[in-house]
Amino acid sequence: MKSIIKSSITDSPRDLSKGEKDNFSIEPFENGLTKFINNSNTPITIALQGEWGSGKTSLMNSLNENLSKGNESKYHSIWLNTWEYALMKDAQSTLMDIITGLIQETSKIANIEESKTSKLLNTLWSGIKDTSKVVAKNTLNKAVDGAGTVIDSFSSRGKSTISEVRTELEKIIEECIEKDNKQGFIFFIDDLDRIDPPVAVQLLELLKNIFTLKNCVFVLAIDYDVVIKGLEPKFGKLSELNEREFRSFFDKIIQVPFSMPVSRYKTDEFLKESLLSIDYIDEKTAKNEDLIIKFSEISNLSVGKNPRALKRLMNSLSLISCINSTKETSEENEQLNNELELLVNFALVSIQIAYPPVYRLLSLHSGFNNWNESVAIQMNLKSLDQHSIDKLNQSEEFDEDWEKVLFRLCENDHYLKKRALNISRLLNSLKISILENGEDIENLIGSVISLSSVTNLEAFDKPIVDYHKGNFLKHLRYLLINELKIILPETASKINTQGKRVQSNAYIKFSEKDWGHWIKLHSHPYEGGIRLIITTDKWVAPVNNSQSIQVSIKDAGFESEFIALNEEYKKFYFKTSKF
């Protein structure tokens, strides 16, 4: 039976119990952490640190499978998703429910009677009843000095009951692991970076004071930035002056920090297999190692190696392909015709996801290598002073005029500003690939970008015109050939169509033999209309290779004719999309 090609890639964490593949070569880190935990003294708390979507849950799934599944496992495990407890609840209820859930799950594994568990919980919450009120008040009013901390508010009675509960829990766990011949309990606390930061900090403090127990291992999935935000009500905004206080709190809670090794993820194989699975490339294209490396380079410079961002990129590419392949047309669908167009589309969708303002500028001015002061003025970009210009001229990534426009665009956005170097390198890599294949940047980008516009989330002042390029160009070519035969009677017998297929380009030849003398018609959406580009095999030979075509035309004495022709051409502008 022929395998069915799926149109999307799921964003669910890797499940080792189902034999799911290690897509990013993280297995050595999984095995190292497993070995470390198996040989650790307890109590110990390990933090898996990483940004949203970096694979923390997948890693915890693997650790859970390695450490607590099977007859030879050394640990009883408890998995707690804090986000589920936080849904539709206030801070106080969230904290109480999470701690209650942990105690109930521990008691259930230890086969403790429900009445005994209830008594334990009543002891805990009745003893810190006043504390809970303070916590709720501080959570609602973070402006209060010292807000966001639980322990600072504990009454002496609260501290006493926590000690009683901790002693009882330690006894329950010790008797359980002795009976079951286990090494201890391991608690997996997931999605701390999805709940309100001050609540996450309070939860960390409660876990530290209630569950710092012998034979217990805590594995937390957390983003350090969440801890920072949660501590701001107590310490103020992070600065060089108070950075040590933030770090001291984190060190007090976490004994072993483990940063997700995103930069070391091997994405080439994942990209190739994903692009194959969504039918973006075929088996033959997948064997082009240079192309796969270029795909990887583009993704690294845009969405990065974050697994969730890569999967989003794959799904966007798949959606674009599905939409464009099902458009109703009289002949051929608008598709990517070759590896270069596949690469350009991949880059544009990557830019669309990672750098929306850059994508917007590309949609308005696709010939990025010709960005100039006129483009900068249109985008309301701040001018550069001479010192900045001199400094940029010394940088390989920003020494050209178009690169300076890019730099000015990035200066307007905090996120882009930090990634300006990557954006410049990405566009320069794209520029090299296009020019090496003998293509025009403006024509190719303008043609391909219309295919990716369906997944763009940014609102434009003018909608991008949706039209069938092939039908439009074929009809226009038919009209032009008839008109040219009238205007050029001496050449009329030689004027004819060049080539059979018309998708992105239509050719008219002026010679009996193929590809003798020709003009190429190319179009793409532009500012709510359609821009037509006409190129020919006839070029003006400059006196020296460094001067522009405008200078060459002036030297040849055709400047006035060129200006008049250019002005006339600007009026040639389509406002409909009926073709």
C-alpha positions, -999 to 999 in steps of 0.1 A, spaced: 0 0 0 13 35 -9 22 55 21 1 86 28 20 119 29 10 139 59 5 177 55 16 187 89 41 179 117 28 176 153 42 198 180 38 171 207 68 163 229 89 132 220 76 101 237 103 75 242 78 48 253 63 49 217 98 45 202 98 80 187 130 90 170 156 114 185 154 141 158 180 164 172 207 140 185 201 148 221 205 112 233 240 117 248 225 144 271 196 122 280 220 94 290 243 117 309 214 131 329 201 97 336 234 85 349 238 116 370 204 112 387 209 75 393 241 83 412 230 115 430 227 121 467 193 133 477 175 157 481 184 174 448 166 197 424 176 199 387 164 226 365 161 220 327 165 256 315 154 267 280 132 290 261 97 281 251 97 252 226 133 242 232 124 205 240 123 205 279 92 183 280 106 159 255 138 156 276 117 150 308 97 124 290 129 105 281 142 109 317 109 95 331 111 66 307 147 58 316 144 62 353 110 50 364 96 26 337 102 -11 337 109 -37 363 145 -26 368 136 11 374 150 28 405 124 54 410 87 60 416 78 90 394 52 117 397 45 140 368 28 173 374 18 198 347 15 232 365 -3 248 336 -33 225 340 -35 234 377 -33 271 369 -62 273 344 -91 294 355 -77 298 390 -63 325 411 -27 324 425 -37 311 459 -58 282 446 -31 273 420 -5 270 447 -27 250 471 -39 226 443 -4 219 431 10 211 465 -21 191 473 -17 172 440 19 163 448 10 150 483 -20 130 470 0 114 442 28 105 466 3 90 491 -14 70 463 19 54 452 27 47 488 -7 31 492 -16 54 521 -52 55 533 -72 85 521 -81 95 556 -45 97 565 -37 118 534 -66 142 542 -54 146 577 -19 155 564 -34 181 540 -56 196 567 -26 199 590 -7 217 563 -33 242 551 -49 250 584 -15 257 599 -6 282 572 -41 297 567 -29 332 576 0 327 552 -23 318 524 -41 351 529 -9 371 527 1 352 496 -31 360 479 -29 396 488 7 400 476 -1 382 444 -29 406 436 -8 436 446 27 431 434 36 467 441 37 459 478 73 457 491 84 421 494 55 408 472 59 376 453 75 356 482 58 331 504 84 322 529 89 358 540 52 358 551 52 326 570 40 328 606 57 307 632 27 284 632 30 280 594 67 271 596 59 246 624 32 228 604 54 226 573 81 209 594 55 184 606 42 177 571 77 173 557 86 148 585 55 128 578 61 128 540 97 117 545 85 88 566 59 78 540 84 79 511 111 60 531 87 32 540 74 30 504 108 27 487 120 2 512 89 -19 506 91 -16 468 129 -19 466 133 15 450 159 42 452 136 71 457 108 93 442 114 115 412 91 145 406 88 160 372 74 195 373 65 208 338 53 241 323 65 264 350 72 289 323 36 290 312 21 302 346 23 337 360 59 343 369 53 355 405 32 323 411 60 302 396 85 318 421 61 312 450 57 275 439 95 271 438 97 284 474 70 261 486 85 231 469 119 239 485 104 241 520 80 212 518 96 187 495 133 190 504 132 154 514 157 125 516 153 101 486 136 128 465 147 142 431 129 171 415 133 179 378 119 212 368 112 225 333 117 263 336 130 293 318 153 315 339 136 346 324 104 334 342 123 334 375 136 369 368 102 383 361 87 366 391 113 381 414 110 417 401 82 425 426 108 417 453 141 429 439 130 453 412 141 452 376 172 431 369 204 453 368 241 450 375 234 461 410 209 435 420 219 406 396 235 388 425 203 387 445 184 371 415 212 346 411 213 338 448 176 330 449 179 307 419 210 290 434 191 285 467 163 266 449 182 248 422 213 226 429 219 216 393 210 238 363 210 222 329 207 244 299 190 229 269 217 224 243 197 240 215 228 253 198 242 218 195 210 203 180 217 186 147 189 199 124 200 189 89 185 154 91 153 166 108 149 193 81 154 168 53 130 142 67 104 169 75 105 185 41 101 150 26 73 141 49 53 172 39 61 167 2 80 200 -1 110 181 -17 112 148 -35 136 119 -29 159 132 -57 161 167 -42 167 153 -8 200 138 -20 213 172 -29 235 177 3 245 212 -6 208 222 -8 200 206 25 229 224 41 216 257 27 181 250 41 198 244 75 219 276 72 187 296 65 168 281 94 197 287 118 199 324 108 161 329 111 139 306 133 170 290 149 172 255 162 142 257 185 122 225 177 89 242 180 99 270 157 112 245 132 80 226 132 60 258 127 82 265 97 75 231 83 37 234 88 37 269 71 56 255 41 31 226 39 1 249 41 14 271 14 20 241 -8 -14 227 -2 -31 260 -10 -12 268 -41 -16 232 -54 -54 233 -52 -60 267 -68 -84 262 -97 -67 271 -129 -72 264 -166 -38 249 -170 -9 246 -146 -9 255 -109 16 281 -96 43 259 -82 80 261 -74 98 249 -105 133 242 -94 156 239 -64 165 276 -64 128 286 -61 124 260 -34 153 275 -15 140 311 -20 105 302 -8 120 284 22 140 315 30 110 338 26 88 318 49 116 316 74 119 354 73 81 358 75 81 338 108 112 351 124 114 387 111 80 400 100 91 436 93 118 424 70 93 402 51 70 432 48 98 453 32 106 424 9 70 422 -2 70 459 -11 106 460 -25 116 425 -35 149 436 -50 166 440 -16 201 444 -32 187 477 -46 173 491 -14 183 528 -12 175 561 5 142 563 -14 132 530 2 144 542 36 123 574 34 92 554 24 97 532 55 103 562 77 137 549 88 159 571 110 189 585 92 225 575 101 250 600 113 285 600 97 301 582 126 277 553 123 281 552 85 319 551 89 316 523 114 293 503 92 316 507 62 342 488 82 317 459 86 314 433 59 278 427 67 267 464 64 291 481 41 267 482 11 239 507 7 211 481 9 227 466 40 226 501 56 189 503 49 185 469 65 205 481 95 182 511 99 152 489 97 166 466 125 174 497 147 136 504 149 128 470 165 144 457 197 142 420 185 156 427 151 183 449 165 198 419 184 196 398 153 206 423 126 239 404 119 220 371 112 195 389 90 222 404 69 240 371 66 208 354 55 200 379 28 236 379 16 235 341 14 203 343 -6 218 370 -29 247 347 -37 225 317 -44 203 337 -68 231 355 -87 251 323 -90 222 308 -108 220 337 -132 187 350 -119 175 385 -111 169 391 -74 139 414 -78 122 392 -104 127 359 -85 118 373 -50 88 391 -64 76 360 -81 80 336 -52 69 359 -24 33 359 -36 31 322 -29 41 327 8 17 356 15 -11 333 25 5 326 59 16 361 67 0 375 99 9 411 94 -17 435 82 -9 455 50 -23 488 39 -29 473 5 -38 436 -1 -16 414 -23 -33 407 -56 -42 371 -61 -39 362 -98 -27 333 -120 7 344 -132 8 319 -161 -26 329 -176 -18 366 -172 16 364 -189 3 341 -217 -25 365 -225 -2 396 -223 23 378 -246 -4 371 -271 -14 408 -272 22 420 -274 31 396 -303 2 409 -324 11 445 -316 49 440 -323 42 424 -357 23 455 -367 50 479 -353 79 459 -367 67 446 -401 103 438 -413 108 414 -384 72 402 -381 79 367 -395 105 361 -368 84 373 -338 69 343 -320 66 326 -287 97 311 -271 92 280 -251 59 261 -244 54 264 -206 44 297 -190 44 298 -152 66 326 -138 80 339 -171 68 343 -207 93 347 -236 90 363 -270 117 356 -296 128 379 -325 149 353 -344 142 322 -364 163 300 -341 154 295 -305 171 317 -279 186 339 -304 172 373 -295 143 375 -270 125 394 -243 112 380 -210 79 390 -194 78 386 -157 52 399 -131 44 399 -94 20 416 -70 31 451 -59 13 477 -38 -21 464 -45 -15 460 -83 7 440 -106 42 450 -115 55 439 -150 92 434 -155 106 431 -191 141 420 -197 161 412 -228 192 394 -240 205 427 -252 227 446 -227 245 479 -227 283 473 -224 297 496 -198 331 513 -203 342 497 -171 325 470 -151 319 491 -121 296 518 -135 258 514 -135 236 509 -166 223 544 -161 258 559 -164 265 537 -195 233 549 -211 243 585 -204 277 580 -219 261 565 -250 240 597 -254 206 580 -248 198 595 -214 168 616 -225 153 586 -244 158 564 -214 141 588 -190 112 592 -214 108 555 -218 111 549 -180 83 575 -173 61 559 -200 67 525 -185 57 536 -150 22 543 -163 20 507 -175 4 495 -143 -24 469 -139 -51 474 -114 -71 443 -120 -65 406 -114 -90 391 -139 -64 371 -158 
